Amino acid sequence: MAGTRRASHQSHLELAKQIIGVAFEKGLRAGDHLPEQVFSDACAVSRTPIRSAFKLLESSQILEWRQERGYFLALDAPDAITAALSELEGEEASLADRILADRANRRLSEIQSVSALARRYSASRSAVLFALKVLAREGIVTQLPGRAWAFQPMIDSPRALSESFEMRLSMEPLALTSPGFALDGKKAGILRAQMEDFLLLDEAAATSARFRRADNDFHMLLAESSANRFLRATLMAHHRLRMASKTGGSIPAFRMRKAMEEHLEILDSLDRKQNDLAADQMIVHLRRSNIRRPEAANRGISPLLRG
């Protein structure tokens, strides 16, 4: 029985959607009671996450709380419920973005509590918890014993940048040559077209921000293609962290264009199933991206945060 139970760490929003699905299956209408144990059994989780999901649904006015009686369905029109859930999802994702932006700009310390974040953003605890779980899936935060959460180190100093490149030089080529590597042809085709379009842009349109998005998409695609789940998870989390750490700084036009050409060469080798060659090209690509060092640690995010 334990093997069929879903992990209780699934996001409250996902569980809330599941609860609504169960309510519809049971034919519940506005004003009907939602017993905790019934939904705990139906969703195969304990009653604690069910309560958290109920609170989230109450915050969207989908459920209502009645003192000493429990939760009752307040809405039963599918369109109204879908709209309320969509709005809630947008709000929670926005909160995750705000938390991440404040951390990237060092307005938040490394260790945070849910209560402190709720006060800072004038948000409910359930909203903050969902936002933190979004960031946890991105590899940005980790829950500590108790109620504290820790942010991963940001790549915002010469030392952190050096450590990032050192890790990537070891792991990215390995991901390309690990058994089972399988490139998604459709995604690679779309990405290839985007990079070729970038090379045709004039210097004004070929911005650093546009390059960073394409660059991150390229490295994320290769990470996703690894069949080694540990390599895949580690690299994907690190690339998300790289994007989160970038708050500005320009990249020389010649380097952006050269990097795009190197990306395309790596894709060409992978298309030909020459993964060893692609791994060698990745090493050269990363080393070229790391040639120059920032002259001072106090100038914010280095233009070298690329590749």
BATIKE-496275 format. One line per 4 residues: number of its first residue (from 1); their letters; for each residue x, y, z of N, C-alpha, C. Coordinates in Angstrom, 3 decimals. Example, Ala and Ser with C-alpha at 12.3 -4.5 7.8 and 13.67 -1.06 7.14 Angstrom:
2
1	as	13.190/-5.690/7.800/12.300/-4.500/7.800/13.200/-3.300/7.800 | 12.850/-2.250/7.080/13.670/-1.060/7.140/12.900/0.030/7.870
***
This chain:
307
1	magt	0.834/-1.201/0.000/0.000/0.000/0.000/0.867/1.248/0.000 | 1.964/1.222/0.793/2.851/2.376/0.851/3.441/2.677/-0.504 | 3.669/1.610/-1.291/4.269/1.816/-2.606/3.364/2.539/-3.562 | 2.045/2.521/-3.327/1.118/3.193/-4.231/0.803/4.613/-3.789
5	rras	1.262/4.963/-2.630/0.966/6.308/-2.125/1.848/7.337/-2.816 | 1.275/8.471/-3.116/2.050/9.541/-3.720/2.864/10.256/-2.659 | 4.006/10.786/-3.061/4.863/11.508/-2.113/4.119/12.737/-1.604 | 4.206/12.945/-0.291/3.472/14.053/0.315/4.087/15.403/0.002
9	hqsh	5.250/15.408/-0.696/5.885/16.685/-0.979/5.366/17.332/-2.261 | 4.361/16.701/-2.950/3.866/17.332/-4.163/3.293/18.695/-3.807 | 3.358/19.611/-4.703/2.977/20.991/-4.399/1.521/21.074/-3.987 | 1.255/22.034/-3.129/-0.113/22.219/-2.650/-1.048/22.567/-3.800
13	lela	-0.552/23.309/-4.775/-1.405/23.669/-5.903/-1.767/22.437/-6.723 | -0.820/21.569/-6.969/-1.098/20.339/-7.704/-2.103/19.485/-6.950 | -1.936/19.413/-5.641/-2.864/18.641/-4.828/-4.242/19.303/-4.821 | -4.254/20.628/-4.792/-5.533/21.348/-4.831/-6.293/21.023/-6.114
17	kqii	-5.578/20.974/-7.230/-6.221/20.624/-8.502/-6.766/19.200/-8.453 | -6.015/18.305/-7.814/-6.461/16.919/-7.702/-7.719/16.836/-6.838 | -7.749/17.628/-5.779/-8.922/17.643/-4.896/-10.166/18.084/-5.664 | -10.009/19.110/-6.486/-11.147/19.591/-7.279/-11.601/18.506/-8.250
21	gvaf	-10.643/17.798/-8.833/-10.999/16.700/-9.730/-11.800/15.626/-9.024 | -11.396/15.289/-7.809/-12.118/14.283/-7.019/-13.519/14.789/-6.675 | -13.609/16.085/-6.325/-14.911/16.661/-5.982/-15.865/16.570/-7.173 | -15.344/16.840/-8.376/-16.184/16.737/-9.569/-16.617/15.291/-9.815
25	ekgl	-15.667/14.358/-9.623/-15.980/12.943/-9.829/-17.087/12.483/-8.889 | -17.097/13.027/-7.675/-18.095/12.644/-6.688/-19.409/13.423/-6.866 | -19.412/14.357/-7.825/-20.627/15.113/-8.086/-20.964/16.129/-7.019 | -19.950/16.623/-6.295/-20.222/17.591/-5.234/-20.664/18.925/-5.827
29	ragd	-21.534/19.610/-5.095/-22.051/20.908/-5.523/-21.715/21.950/-4.457 | -21.887/23.213/-4.814/-21.648/24.292/-3.854/-22.460/24.043/-2.586 | -21.785/24.164/-1.446/-22.430/23.923/-0.160/-22.174/22.548/0.404 | -21.594/21.634/-0.401/-21.307/20.279/0.083/-20.023/20.267/0.909
33	hlpe	-20.006/19.381/1.899/-18.860/19.249/2.806/-17.749/18.413/2.168 | -16.491/18.786/2.435/-15.330/18.026/1.954/-14.620/17.414/3.162 | -14.912/16.179/3.526/-14.256/15.547/4.679/-12.765/15.302/4.405 | -11.924/15.659/5.336/-10.471/15.505/5.160/-10.093/14.061/4.854
37	qvfs	-10.649/13.121/5.623/-10.229/11.730/5.467/-10.648/11.171/4.108 | -11.805/11.563/3.632/-12.262/11.089/2.317/-11.289/11.516/1.231 | -10.846/12.773/1.289/-9.939/13.276/0.257/-8.506/12.801/0.488 | -8.164/12.537/1.735/-6.856/11.947/2.026/-6.751/10.566/1.382
41	daca	-7.810/9.772/1.522/-7.822/8.432/0.916/-7.859/8.523/-0.608 | -8.664/9.429/-1.136/-8.818/9.534/-2.589/-7.537/10.017/-3.273 | -6.796/10.899/-2.588/-5.573/11.468/-3.171/-4.314/10.726/-2.733 | -4.486/9.733/-1.830/-3.370/8.908/-1.364/-2.264/9.725/-0.726
45	vsrt	-2.653/10.687/0.108/-1.693/11.456/0.903/-2.253/11.559/2.317 | -1.426/12.019/3.232/-1.894/12.174/4.605/-2.823/13.380/4.718 | -3.425/13.551/5.877/-4.374/14.640/6.051/-3.684/15.999/6.151 | -2.392/16.016/6.520/-1.688/17.297/6.659/-1.593/18.051/5.339
49	pirs	-1.098/17.435/4.246/-1.090/18.178/2.976/-2.494/18.483/2.454 | -3.479/17.626/2.810/-4.864/17.917/2.402/-5.316/19.225/3.041 | -4.988/19.421/4.325/-5.362/20.665/5.006/-4.705/21.869/4.326 | -3.427/21.726/3.975/-2.721/22.832/3.314/-3.365/23.163/1.976
53	afkl	-3.729/22.127/1.222/-4.378/22.355/-0.073/-5.767/22.979/0.118 | -6.489/22.546/1.154/-7.793/23.146/1.451/-7.639/24.645/1.732 | -6.589/24.997/2.482/-6.367/26.413/2.803/-6.066/27.211/1.533 | -5.329/26.594/0.635/-5.015/27.258/-0.627/-6.300/27.486/-1.425
57	less	-7.166/26.491/-1.456/-8.440/26.622/-2.167/-9.353/27.637/-1.488 | -9.251/27.720/-0.163/-10.040/28.733/0.558/-9.558/30.132/0.182 | -8.232/30.304/0.034/-7.691/31.622/-0.312/-8.166/32.083/-1.679 | -8.548/31.137/-2.550/-9.075/31.471/-3.875/-10.595/31.485/-3.901
61	qile	-11.207/31.321/-2.719/-12.665/31.346/-2.573/-13.352/30.207/-3.317 | -12.593/29.131/-3.543/-13.184/27.919/-4.117/-13.826/27.103/-3.002 | -13.202/27.111/-1.829/-13.760/26.489/-0.626/-14.029/27.570/0.412 | -14.893/27.245/1.350/-15.092/28.136/2.489/-14.975/27.332/3.778
65	wrqe	-14.416/27.979/4.802/-14.231/27.338/6.104/-15.376/27.722/7.032 | -15.959/26.722/7.666/-17.010/26.963/8.644/-16.534/26.456/9.991 | -16.541/27.342/10.964/-16.000/27.025/12.284/-16.609/25.741/12.838 | -15.718/24.834/13.252/-16.065/23.558/13.880/-16.814/22.606/12.946
69	rgyf	-16.907/22.968/11.661/-17.603/22.086/10.720/-16.697/21.642/9.574 | -15.663/22.432/9.276/-14.726/22.055/8.234/-14.878/22.873/6.966 | -14.418/22.283/5.858/-14.415/22.984/4.574/-15.603/22.553/3.706 | -16.158/23.542/3.003/-17.303/23.305/2.129/-17.013/23.913/0.762
73	lald	-17.547/23.282/-0.268/-17.355/23.769/-1.628/-18.144/25.064/-1.815 | -17.441/26.132/-2.244/-18.094/27.421/-2.453/-18.432/27.646/-3.920 | -17.645/27.050/-4.821/-17.890/27.159/-6.254/-18.084/25.767/-6.837 | -18.938/25.662/-7.825/-19.077/24.372/-8.501/-19.104/24.505/-10.018
77	apda	-19.016/25.739/-10.518/-18.970/25.946/-11.965/-17.541/25.707/-12.458 | -17.316/24.767/-13.364/-15.949/24.460/-13.832/-15.189/25.677/-14.338 | -15.855/26.553/-15.091/-15.176/27.738/-15.622/-14.697/28.653/-14.502 | -15.526/28.835/-13.493/-15.163/29.712/-12.377/-13.996/29.118/-11.581
81	itaa	-14.026/27.803/-11.378/-12.955/27.147/-10.643/-11.650/27.193/-11.437 | -11.736/26.941/-12.729/-10.535/26.987/-13.576/-9.914/28.374/-13.558 | -10.751/29.402/-13.643/-10.243/30.780/-13.617/-9.577/31.093/-12.281 | -10.194/30.638/-11.184/-9.630/30.897/-9.861/-8.296/30.184/-9.681
85	lsel	-8.204/28.938/-10.158/-6.947/28.193/-10.054/-5.865/28.820/-10.922 | -6.218/29.279/-12.100/-5.242/29.911/-12.991/-4.703/31.191/-12.376 | -5.591/31.966/-11.771/-5.162/33.201/-11.117/-4.235/32.894/-9.947 | -4.599/31.875/-9.180/-3.762/31.477/-8.046/-2.393/31.021/-8.521
89	egee	-2.354/30.223/-9.580/-1.090/29.722/-10.103/-0.200/30.870/-10.559 | -0.811/31.863/-11.202/-0.039/33.020/-11.646/0.521/33.812/-10.489 | -0.280/33.978/-9.441/0.171/34.720/-8.262/1.325/34.010/-7.575 | 1.229/32.679/-7.453/2.272/31.938/-6.753/3.572/31.951/-7.548
93	asla	3.459/31.797/-8.884/4.666/31.835/-9.716/5.313/33.205/-9.641 | 4.487/34.248/-9.609/4.999/35.607/-9.500/5.735/35.801/-8.184 | 5.203/35.240/-7.107/5.868/35.349/-5.810/7.216/34.642/-5.839 | 7.286/33.490/-6.472/8.565/32.783/-6.598/9.577/33.650/-7.345
97	dril	9.116/34.327/-8.397/10.008/35.207/-9.159/10.500/36.368/-8.303 | 9.612/36.928/-7.489/10.001/38.053/-6.627/11.021/37.617/-5.583 | 10.793/36.454/-4.999/11.742/35.940/-4.007/13.105/35.716/-4.650 | 13.101/35.118/-5.835/14.352/34.831/-6.521/15.076/36.114/-6.911
101	adra	14.329/37.110/-7.387/14.942/38.381/-7.769/15.580/39.061/-6.564 | 14.894/39.024/-5.420/15.454/39.642/-4.222/16.704/38.905/-3.746 | 16.710/37.588/-3.891/17.893/36.821/-3.511/19.052/37.125/-4.462 | 18.749/37.198/-5.763/19.798/37.487/-6.748/20.418/38.852/-6.517
105	nrrl	19.622/39.797/-5.983/20.126/41.140/-5.702/20.567/41.303/-4.256 | 20.705/40.156/-3.568/21.211/40.112/-2.187/20.352/40.896/-1.203 | 19.075/40.978/-1.501/18.159/41.592/-0.540/17.629/40.567/0.456 | 17.918/39.301/0.206/17.548/38.216/1.115/18.805/37.461/1.510
109	seiq	18.886/37.092/2.774/20.024/36.301/3.237/19.860/34.843/2.823 | 20.884/34.039/3.058/20.899/32.659/2.578/19.834/31.793/3.238 | 19.566/32.011/4.517/18.590/31.210/5.258/17.343/32.044/5.511 | 16.179/31.482/5.185/14.922/32.197/5.373/13.885/31.265/5.989
113	svsa	12.964/31.855/6.725/11.828/31.095/7.256/10.572/31.472/6.485 | 9.596/30.589/6.503/8.331/30.867/5.828/7.663/32.088/6.450 | 7.708/32.175/7.776/7.062/33.307/8.467/7.680/34.633/8.052 | 9.025/34.667/7.972/9.701/35.907/7.589/9.349/36.314/6.163
117	larr	9.290/35.355/5.267/8.947/35.655/3.879/7.487/36.085/3.758 | 6.614/35.453/4.539/5.197/35.835/4.509/5.028/37.287/4.950 | 5.778/37.695/5.978/5.698/39.085/6.442/6.274/40.034/5.394 | 7.400/39.653/4.817/8.067/40.524/3.851/7.196/40.800/2.628
121	ysas	6.511/39.760/2.132/5.749/39.903/0.899/4.242/40.047/1.137 | 3.865/40.172/2.417/2.434/40.300/2.760/1.626/39.197/2.099 | 2.135/37.986/2.221/1.506/36.825/1.588/1.151/35.789/2.645 | 0.250/34.881/2.297/-0.112/33.809/3.214/1.019/32.788/3.296
125	rsav	1.038/32.022/4.370/2.061/30.982/4.519/1.949/29.944/3.404 | 0.710/29.606/3.037/0.542/28.610/1.981/1.092/29.127/0.651 | 0.905/30.431/0.377/1.436/31.007/-0.862/2.958/30.979/-0.863 | 3.554/31.305/0.279/5.016/31.289/0.384/5.541/29.863/0.246
129	lfal	4.871/28.918/0.875/5.306/27.520/0.784/5.259/27.027/-0.660 | 4.212/27.383/-1.375/4.136/26.968/-2.771/5.263/27.600/-3.580 | 5.509/28.897/-3.370/6.587/29.576/-4.090/7.934/28.918/-3.798 | 8.163/28.551/-2.542/9.422/27.882/-2.186/9.531/26.511/-2.840
133	kvla	8.400/25.815/-2.949/8.436/24.507/-3.604/8.714/24.652/-5.099 | 8.206/25.729/-5.701/8.538/26.016/-7.096/10.048/26.203/-7.232 | 10.632/26.998/-6.335/12.074/27.249/-6.373/12.868/25.987/-6.032 | 12.308/25.139/-5.182/12.992/23.885/-4.842/13.076/22.976/-6.055
137	regi	11.995/22.927/-6.853/12.026/22.126/-8.071/13.044/22.662/-9.062 | 13.329/23.969/-8.973/14.319/24.583/-9.852/15.736/24.416/-9.308 | 15.869/23.811/-8.119/17.189/23.629/-7.537/17.746/24.878/-6.894 | 16.879/25.866/-6.596/17.338/27.146/-6.055/17.351/27.141/-4.529
141	vtql	16.391/26.448/-3.907/16.323/26.398/-2.454/16.219/24.946/-1.992 | 16.581/24.734/-0.739/16.491/23.412/-0.117/15.865/23.572/1.260 | 14.932/22.689/1.606/14.321/22.755/2.925/15.253/22.137/3.949 | 15.462/22.850/5.040/16.302/22.374/6.131/15.421/21.700/7.186
145	pgra	16.040/20.952/8.114/15.248/20.385/9.211/14.512/21.499/9.953 | 13.268/21.274/10.256/12.476/22.319/10.878/11.715/23.099/9.828 | 11.674/24.409/9.980/10.880/25.236/9.069/11.716/26.189/8.236 | 13.027/26.047/8.279/13.893/26.965/7.539/14.173/26.452/6.126
149	wafq	14.483/27.382/5.247/14.841/27.074/3.861/16.157/27.759/3.544 | 17.004/27.080/2.779/18.320/27.619/2.427/18.433/27.797/0.919 | 18.900/28.969/0.502/19.171/29.209/-0.907/20.513/28.598/-1.290 | 20.581/28.076/-2.503/21.861/27.612/-3.026/22.753/28.831/-3.272
153	pmid	24.081/28.649/-3.238/24.973/29.788/-3.495/24.714/30.361/-4.884 | 24.649/31.674/-4.971/24.457/32.328/-6.254/25.803/32.456/-6.966 | 25.756/32.512/-8.275/26.989/32.663/-9.057/27.195/34.154/-9.270 | 27.665/34.812/-8.210/27.727/36.275/-8.228/29.078/36.817/-7.786
157	spra	30.121/36.013/-7.933/31.461/36.464/-7.576/32.470/35.734/-8.458 | 33.688/36.270/-8.600/34.701/35.574/-9.396/34.952/34.146/-8.924 | 34.957/33.930/-7.613/35.193/32.584/-7.093/34.052/31.641/-7.471 | 32.802/32.122/-7.296/31.655/31.285/-7.644/31.638/30.987/-9.136
161	lses	31.987/31.978/-9.941/32.034/31.784/-11.383/33.076/30.739/-11.758 | 34.241/30.813/-11.127/35.301/29.837/-11.389/34.859/28.431/-11.012 | 34.200/28.302/-9.859/33.724/26.993/-9.419/32.645/26.456/-10.345 | 31.798/27.363/-10.862/30.761/26.960/-11.802/31.381/26.373/-13.069
165	femr	32.351/27.055/-13.641/32.991/26.559/-14.851/33.745/25.252/-14.591 | 34.380/25.149/-13.444/35.108/23.918/-13.114/34.153/22.725/-13.071 | 32.994/22.926/-12.444/32.005/21.853/-12.380/31.480/21.509/-13.765 | 31.178/22.529/-14.555/30.608/22.294/-15.880/31.610/21.619/-16.815
169	lsme	32.881/21.964/-16.694/33.895/21.322/-17.531/33.975/19.825/-17.272 | 33.650/19.424/-16.058/33.663/18.003/-15.726/32.382/17.299/-16.156 | 31.253/17.970/-15.945/29.976/17.282/-16.079/29.312/17.408/-17.443 | 29.423/18.565/-18.104/28.715/18.720/-19.385/29.268/17.804/-20.474
173	plal	30.589/17.686/-20.655/31.083/16.717/-21.638/30.702/15.284/-21.271 | 30.711/14.981/-19.973/30.349/13.636/-19.522/28.898/13.319/-19.873 | 28.022/14.321/-19.738/26.614/14.104/-20.066/26.436/13.737/-21.538 | 27.255/14.315/-22.405/27.136/14.050/-23.838/27.578/12.641/-24.213
177	tspg	28.485/12.068/-23.430/29.037/10.753/-23.767/28.490/9.630/-22.888 | 27.614/9.968/-21.942/27.068/8.929/-21.070/26.109/8.041/-21.865 | 26.052/6.750/-21.544/25.165/5.832/-22.275/23.713/6.289/-22.230 | 23.046/6.178/-23.366/21.632/6.518/-23.424/21.317/7.960/-23.765
181	fald	22.357/8.774/-23.998/22.107/10.166/-24.358/21.225/10.217/-25.604 | 20.131/10.969/-25.529/19.192/11.032/-26.654/18.691/12.453/-26.818 | 19.086/13.094/-27.902/18.702/14.472/-28.170/17.286/14.507/-28.743 | 16.462/15.378/-28.199/15.108/15.568/-28.713/15.223/16.325/-30.036
185	gkka	14.957/15.634/-31.139/15.139/16.228/-32.456/14.280/17.457/-32.699 | 13.027/17.430/-32.224/12.127/18.564/-32.437/12.621/19.794/-31.701 | 12.982/19.617/-30.430/13.483/20.747/-29.653/14.800/21.263/-30.225 | 15.657/20.336/-30.649/16.940/20.742/-31.227/16.730/21.538/-32.507
189	gilr	15.740/21.133/-33.315/15.458/21.852/-34.551/14.985/23.275/-34.295 | 14.116/23.433/-33.316/13.619/24.770/-32.957/14.761/25.634/-32.446 | 15.594/25.038/-31.583/16.721/25.773/-31.019/17.727/26.155/-32.102 | 17.971/25.238/-33.025/18.903/25.520/-34.117/18.410/26.728/-34.933
193	aqme	17.117/26.753/-35.231/16.557/27.860/-35.999/16.707/29.184/-35.251 | 16.496/29.160/-33.944/16.638/30.370/-33.138/18.077/30.873/-33.149 | 19.030/29.961/-33.052/20.434/30.371/-33.035/20.877/30.876/-34.399 | 20.398/30.258/-35.456/20.719/30.737/-36.804/20.124/32.121/-37.037
197	dfll	18.909/32.353/-36.517/18.296/33.681/-36.617/19.123/34.708/-35.852 | 19.647/34.315/-34.703/20.463/35.234/-33.899/21.687/35.694/-34.686 | 22.298/34.777/-35.416/23.500/35.119/-36.183/23.198/36.101/-37.312 | 21.934/36.208/-37.701/21.550/37.127/-38.773/21.165/38.507/-38.254
201	ldea	21.046/38.652/-36.942/20.644/39.926/-36.359/21.754/40.961/-36.470 | 21.353/42.240/-36.555/22.378/43.280/-36.490/22.809/43.438/-35.035 | 23.860/44.197/-34.824/24.451/44.279/-33.491/23.486/44.854/-32.466 | 22.622/45.770/-32.865/21.676/46.380/-31.928/20.645/45.374/-31.432
205	aats	20.221/44.479/-32.335/19.188/43.499/-31.963/19.759/42.291/-31.246 | 21.039/41.994/-31.470/21.677/40.829/-30.843/22.107/41.197/-29.429 | 21.129/41.309/-28.545/21.399/41.763/-27.178/21.934/40.636/-26.296 | 22.573/41.034/-25.201/23.085/40.048/-24.254/21.954/39.237/-23.634
209	arfr	20.826/39.898/-23.351/19.683/39.186/-22.747/19.155/38.122/-23.696 | 19.063/38.463/-24.965/18.580/37.494/-25.950/19.552/36.333/-26.083 | 20.828/36.647/-26.064/21.840/35.594/-26.142/21.750/34.663/-24.942 | 21.620/35.234/-23.748/21.589/34.410/-22.538/20.427/33.425/-22.566
213	radn	19.268/33.875/-23.053/18.118/32.969/-23.123/18.406/31.802/-24.071 | 18.958/32.117/-25.244/19.261/31.052/-26.208/20.370/30.146/-25.696 | 21.356/30.752/-25.049/22.470/29.980/-24.494/21.976/29.017/-23.421 | 21.109/29.518/-22.535/20.593/28.663/-21.471/19.722/27.553/-22.034
217	dfhm	18.917/27.877/-23.044/18.075/26.853/-23.678/18.939/25.740/-24.283 | 20.068/26.113/-24.869/20.976/25.142/-25.480/21.544/24.193/-24.426 | 22.100/24.754/-23.371/22.712/23.906/-22.343/21.666/23.098/-21.575 | 20.469/23.662/-21.380/19.397/22.916/-20.728/18.963/21.736/-21.585
221	llae	18.870/21.943/-22.894/18.467/20.857/-23.784/19.447/19.696/-23.701 | 20.735/19.998/-23.689/21.727/18.930/-23.606/21.653/18.218/-22.253 | 21.401/18.980/-21.190/21.253/18.358/-19.875/20.038/17.441/-19.845 | 18.919/17.921/-20.407/17.688/17.115/-20.446/17.875/15.828/-21.243
225	ssan	18.801/15.837/-22.200/18.994/14.690/-23.085/19.803/13.573/-22.453 | 20.409/13.850/-21.302/21.209/12.829/-20.634/20.310/11.760/-20.026 | 20.694/10.507/-20.198/19.937/9.405/-19.606/20.341/9.157/-18.156 | 21.446/9.770/-17.743/21.896/9.651/-16.351/21.108/10.649/-15.517
229	rflr	20.202/10.158/-14.685/19.298/11.059/-13.977/20.023/11.986/-13.007 | 21.174/11.550/-12.478/21.905/12.396/-11.538/22.621/13.530/-12.276 | 23.235/13.193/-13.417/23.836/14.236/-14.246/22.769/15.214/-14.720 | 21.646/14.673/-15.175/20.576/15.512/-15.700/20.057/16.471/-14.637
233	atlm	19.750/15.963/-13.461/19.186/16.810/-12.412/20.188/17.867/-11.950 | 21.447/17.465/-11.787/22.466/18.407/-11.311/22.698/19.529/-12.315 | 22.831/19.173/-13.586/23.106/20.191/-14.607/21.899/21.111/-14.818 | 20.699/20.553/-14.837/19.521/21.386/-15.039/19.356/22.377/-13.894
237	ahhr	19.581/21.918/-12.666/19.486/22.828/-11.522/20.549/23.917/-11.610 | 21.748/23.545/-12.050/22.825/24.526/-12.121/22.562/25.563/-13.218 | 22.014/25.131/-14.346/21.724/26.087/-15.411/20.609/27.048/-14.994 | 19.643/26.560/-14.241/18.610/27.453/-13.715/19.225/28.469/-12.762
241	lrma	20.179/28.001/-11.966/20.864/28.891/-11.037/21.677/29.934/-11.786 | 22.306/29.537/-12.892/23.054/30.493/-13.712/22.148/31.609/-14.211 | 20.969/31.228/-14.703/20.040/32.240/-15.194/19.547/33.136/-14.065 | 19.300/32.556/-12.920/18.821/33.341/-11.780/19.879/34.308/-11.289
245	sktg	21.153/33.967/-11.465/22.245/34.787/-10.957/22.575/35.961/-11.865 | 22.031/35.996/-13.053/22.410/37.028/-14.019/21.471/38.217/-13.923 | 22.017/39.360/-13.525/21.192/40.552/-13.388/21.629/41.654/-14.336 | 22.587/41.421/-15.172/23.017/42.477/-16.087/24.392/42.188/-16.642
249	gsip	24.975/43.210/-17.253/26.300/43.050/-17.828/26.213/42.692/-19.293 | 27.022/43.366/-20.086/26.991/43.106/-21.528/28.055/42.078/-21.898 | 27.830/41.414/-23.009/28.759/40.418/-23.536/29.235/40.929/-24.894 | 30.521/40.891/-25.163/31.009/41.370/-26.463/30.302/40.668/-27.612
253	afrm	29.951/41.425/-28.637/29.207/40.878/-29.773/29.951/39.737/-30.440 | 31.282/39.876/-30.571/32.042/38.824/-31.248/31.971/37.520/-30.482 | 31.928/37.594/-29.120/31.884/36.374/-28.323/30.514/35.722/-28.408 | 29.460/36.530/-28.424/28.120/35.958/-28.547/27.972/35.209/-29.875
257	rkam	28.437/35.815/-30.955/28.330/35.169/-32.259/29.182/33.908/-32.323 | 30.388/33.973/-31.771/31.254/32.799/-31.764/30.633/31.676/-30.945 | 30.052/32.021/-29.806/29.415/31.005/-28.963/28.251/30.343/-29.686 | 27.453/31.124/-30.413/26.349/30.556/-31.178/26.863/29.586/-32.244
261	eehl	27.939/29.960/-32.902/28.530/29.071/-33.904/29.017/27.777/-33.253 | 29.599/27.889/-32.055/30.064/26.697/-31.340/28.887/25.816/-30.942 | 27.784/26.435/-30.524/26.580/25.667/-30.197/26.126/24.848/-31.407 | 26.087/25.496/-32.565/25.631/24.824/-33.779/26.570/23.691/-34.182
265	eild	27.867/23.890/-33.986/28.830/22.834/-34.300/28.619/21.620/-33.395 | 28.318/21.866/-32.131/28.060/20.765/-31.192/26.792/20.012/-31.609 | 25.753/20.749/-31.983/24.527/20.104/-32.444/24.778/19.280/-33.704 | 25.605/19.807/-34.616/25.944/19.061/-35.831/26.591/17.723/-35.485
269	sldr	27.536/17.747/-34.545/28.223/16.508/-34.154/27.253/15.530/-33.508 | 26.344/16.032/-32.685/25.362/15.162/-32.044/24.405/14.565/-33.075 | 24.035/15.345/-34.082/23.174/14.826/-35.156/23.851/13.676/-35.890 | 25.189/13.750/-36.016/25.947/12.703/-36.701/26.322/11.557/-35.764
273	kqnd	25.816/11.627/-34.511/26.108/10.622/-33.488/27.596/10.602/-33.113 | 28.265/11.719/-33.309/29.674/11.838/-32.932/29.756/12.507/-31.556 | 29.283/11.782/-30.551/29.178/12.361/-29.216/30.539/12.647/-28.583 | 31.550/11.820/-28.888/32.885/12.087/-28.350/33.417/13.411/-28.887
277	laad	33.200/13.647/-30.177/33.627/14.914/-30.772/32.844/16.069/-30.149 | 31.550/15.883/-29.956/30.726/16.923/-29.338/31.226/17.250/-27.933 | 31.649/16.217/-27.195/32.175/16.437/-25.845/33.454/17.261/-25.895 | 34.333/16.960/-26.866/35.572/17.741/-27.021/35.245/19.182/-27.396
281	qmiv	34.278/19.354/-28.268/33.875/20.701/-28.662/33.291/21.470/-27.481 | 32.569/20.757/-26.603/32.007/21.402/-25.419/33.119/21.909/-24.508 | 34.168/21.120/-24.352/35.290/21.542/-23.514/35.907/22.824/-24.065 | 36.145/22.854/-25.376/36.710/24.045/-26.009/35.770/25.237/-25.835
285	hlrr	34.483/24.986/-26.033/33.472/26.041/-25.907/33.488/26.647/-24.503 | 33.487/25.809/-23.496/33.466/26.310/-22.124/34.749/27.042/-21.774 | 35.880/26.531/-22.238/37.164/27.191/-21.939/37.243/28.556/-22.609 | 36.737/28.660/-23.830/36.718/29.957/-24.496/35.808/30.945/-23.768
289	snir	34.707/30.440/-23.245/33.775/31.293/-22.511/34.370/31.776/-21.196 | 35.403/31.119/-20.744/35.984/31.423/-19.441/37.368/32.045/-19.572 | 37.700/32.527/-20.760/39.050/33.046/-20.977/39.341/34.261/-20.106 | 38.419/35.236/-20.131/38.666/36.475/-19.405/38.032/36.438/-18.036
293	rpea	38.722/37.033/-17.100/38.237/37.097/-15.730/37.804/38.515/-15.407 | 36.803/38.665/-14.508/36.444/40.016/-14.075/37.606/40.646/-13.333 | 37.820/41.932/-13.548/38.951/42.609/-12.931/38.703/42.953/-11.479 | 37.437/43.024/-11.097/37.126/43.343/-9.702/35.867/42.601/-9.299
297	anrg	35.818/42.229/-8.034/34.676/41.447/-7.551/33.473/42.317/-7.227 | 33.641/43.633/-7.234/32.570/44.518/-6.800/31.790/45.136/-7.950 | 31.926/44.608/-9.141/31.274/45.203/-10.297/29.987/44.485/-10.685 | 29.433/43.701/-9.778/28.182/43.015/-10.073/28.423/41.755/-10.872
301	ispl	27.449/41.359/-11.612/27.542/40.115/-12.369/28.490/40.299/-13.529 | 29.408/39.382/-13.657/30.409/39.488/-14.711/29.833/39.179/-16.079 | 30.320/39.888/-17.118/29.906/39.565/-18.473/30.281/38.142/-18.872 | 31.134/37.508/-18.087/31.561/36.157/-18.430/30.539/35.099/-18.075
305	lrg	29.450/35.503/-17.438/28.431/34.514/-17.066/27.657/34.111/-18.322 | 28.241/33.272/-19.104/27.665/32.849/-20.361/28.227/31.501/-20.739 | 27.944/31.068/-21.980/28.533/29.816/-22.488/27.812/28.636/-22.033
***
